[in-house]
Amino acid sequence: MASAPADGHTILVAPTSHAINPAVLAKMPFDTVRDLVPVTLFASTKVVIVVTPSINAPTLKDLVALGKAKPGLLSIGSAGNGTVFHLLGELLKTQGGFDAPHVPFKGGGPAVTAIVGNDINVLFDTGFALSPFLKANKVRALAVASEKRSTILPDVPTMAEAGFPNVLGENWYVIFVPRGTPTRVVARLNTEFNDAVKRPEVRKRIESLGAEVLGTTPEEARRFVDAEIVRWAKIAKSAGVKPE
């Protein structure tokens, strides 16, 4: 993608891990900021922390207290190293002052399967992915890692309401084009994508996947991504996550 012709015909949709990669990968074949130009931040999906029914922790504060009282009891899974789900787990441990092993999986599907099967007992993932298992009481939600509650999980408190206002992170989606793409092409793509996500049928489809429809200018998307790169780098450093 980074080396593709800068003609507007090669387009990348990247999630939050795009901003985390510089902090967790020792070597990258491209420069995250220099080589990719943001077009628009068009959607974001809320992340929820869940536990297995076997864990006696009705609230997030109870879970943190349990982690402190019984080291080694908790295991926090994620969709993989360097994902927003992984870093949120590390952030919670830092903010809560407890330790628990991180168990990375190759994708969200295997991670959800693992917690439903009781192979791990704590997991950060999207509310959309976990919703069927929450309804079936296979897992229990403790908090949403956002400033606002989830529309698909309205009864689940935010991190601030649960006592940890700084444990925030969503799985956002930004559209990028290669460096050197003409400004007029970026502007045209921005207009077309933002118009598309506002169409009722497209909005309905995106929202059915548990995501919030956004839509920004290229400049707003750039400021957002740059700020996220800085924020996640600080989180990774404070949590002791070493680049691999």
Solvent accessible surface area in square Angstrom, and as a share of the most:
residue,aa,sasa,rsa
1,M,68,0.31
2,A,34,0.26
3,S,112,0.73
4,A,25,0.19
5,P,94,0.59
6,A,36,0.28
7,D,68,0.35
8,G,9,0.09
9,H,159,0.71
10,T,48,0.28
11,I,67,0.34
12,L,56,0.28
13,V,77,0.44
14,A,5,0.04
15,P,47,0.30
16,T,0,0.00
17,S,29,0.18
18,H,11,0.05
19,A,1,0.01
20,I,0,0.00
21,N,38,0.19
22,P,53,0.34
23,A,18,0.14
24,V,12,0.07
25,L,76,0.38
26,A,68,0.53
27,K,185,0.78
28,M,51,0.23
29,P,132,0.83
30,F,56,0.23
31,D,58,0.30
32,T,10,0.06
33,V,65,0.38
34,R,131,0.48
35,D,10,0.05
36,L,3,0.02
37,V,41,0.23
38,P,2,0.01
39,V,0,0.00
40,T,0,0.00
41,L,15,0.07
42,F,32,0.13
43,A,3,0.02
44,S,8,0.05
45,T,9,0.05
46,K,30,0.13
47,V,0,0.00
48,V,1,0.01
49,I,0,0.00
50,V,0,0.00
51,V,0,0.00
52,T,2,0.01
53,P,79,0.49
54,S,82,0.53
55,I,10,0.05
56,N,131,0.67
57,A,1,0.01
58,P,93,0.58
59,T,69,0.40
60,L,1,0.00
61,K,123,0.52
62,D,55,0.28
63,L,1,0.01
64,V,8,0.05
65,A,56,0.43
66,L,31,0.16
67,G,4,0.04
68,K,112,0.48
69,A,77,0.60
70,K,117,0.50
71,P,109,0.69
72,G,63,0.60
73,L,73,0.36
74,L,3,0.01
75,S,21,0.13
76,I,5,0.03
77,G,0,0.00
78,S,1,0.00
79,A,15,0.11
80,G,10,0.10
81,N,89,0.46
82,G,4,0.04
83,T,28,0.16
84,V,2,0.01
85,F,17,0.07
86,H,14,0.06
87,L,0,0.00
88,L,0,0.00
89,G,3,0.03
90,E,21,0.09
91,L,10,0.05
92,L,0,0.00
93,K,22,0.09
94,T,62,0.36
95,Q,83,0.37
96,G,6,0.06
97,G,56,0.54
98,F,18,0.08
99,D,108,0.56
100,A,3,0.02
101,P,76,0.48
102,H,43,0.19
103,V,47,0.27
104,P,59,0.37
105,F,50,0.21
106,K,197,0.83
107,G,28,0.27
108,G,26,0.25
109,G,49,0.47
110,P,64,0.40
111,A,0,0.00
112,V,10,0.06
113,T,96,0.56
114,A,6,0.04
115,I,1,0.01
116,V,51,0.29
117,G,48,0.46
118,N,92,0.47
119,D,113,0.59
120,I,5,0.02
121,N,21,0.11
122,V,0,0.00
123,L,0,0.00
124,F,0,0.00
125,D,6,0.03
126,T,18,0.11
127,G,4,0.04
128,F,90,0.38
129,A,38,0.29
130,L,0,0.00
131,S,14,0.09
132,P,77,0.49
133,F,67,0.28
134,L,26,0.13
135,K,162,0.69
136,A,57,0.44
137,N,120,0.61
138,K,103,0.44
139,V,5,0.03
140,R,79,0.29
141,A,22,0.17
142,L,6,0.03
143,A,0,0.00
144,V,1,0.00
145,A,0,0.00
146,S,4,0.02
147,E,141,0.63
148,K,154,0.65
149,R,101,0.37
150,S,8,0.05
151,T,132,0.77
152,I,62,0.32
153,L,20,0.10
154,P,78,0.49
155,D,127,0.66
156,V,15,0.09
157,P,39,0.24
158,T,6,0.04
159,M,0,0.00
160,A,60,0.46
161,E,103,0.46
162,A,14,0.11
163,G,32,0.30
164,F,27,0.11
165,P,72,0.45
166,N,93,0.48
167,V,0,0.00
168,L,41,0.21
169,G,4,0.04
170,E,43,0.19
171,N,19,0.10
172,W,5,0.02
173,Y,60,0.23
174,V,0,0.00
175,I,3,0.01
176,F,1,0.00
177,V,0,0.00
178,P,1,0.01
179,R,134,0.49
180,G,59,0.56
181,T,11,0.07
182,P,52,0.33
183,T,116,0.68
184,R,181,0.66
185,V,26,0.15
186,V,11,0.06
187,A,51,0.39
188,R,157,0.57
189,L,27,0.13
190,N,16,0.08
191,T,72,0.42
192,E,73,0.33
193,F,57,0.24
194,N,19,0.10
195,D,72,0.37
196,A,25,0.20
197,V,8,0.05
198,K,116,0.49
199,R,119,0.44
200,P,107,0.67
201,E,113,0.51
202,V,45,0.26
203,R,88,0.32
204,K,153,0.65
205,R,153,0.56
206,I,24,0.12
207,E,80,0.36
208,S,64,0.41
209,L,74,0.37
210,G,16,0.15
211,A,14,0.11
212,E,86,0.38
213,V,14,0.08
214,L,57,0.28
215,G,28,0.27
216,T,25,0.15
217,T,59,0.34
218,P,27,0.17
219,E,106,0.48
220,E,75,0.34
221,A,0,0.00
222,R,59,0.21
223,R,151,0.55
224,F,65,0.27
225,V,1,0.01
226,D,48,0.25
227,A,60,0.46
228,E,15,0.07
229,I,25,0.13
230,V,84,0.48
231,R,79,0.29
232,W,0,0.00
233,A,42,0.32
234,K,136,0.57
235,I,15,0.07
236,A,1,0.01
237,K,173,0.73
238,S,74,0.48
239,A,27,0.21
240,G,50,0.48
241,V,28,0.16
242,K,160,0.68
243,P,72,0.46
244,E,148,0.66
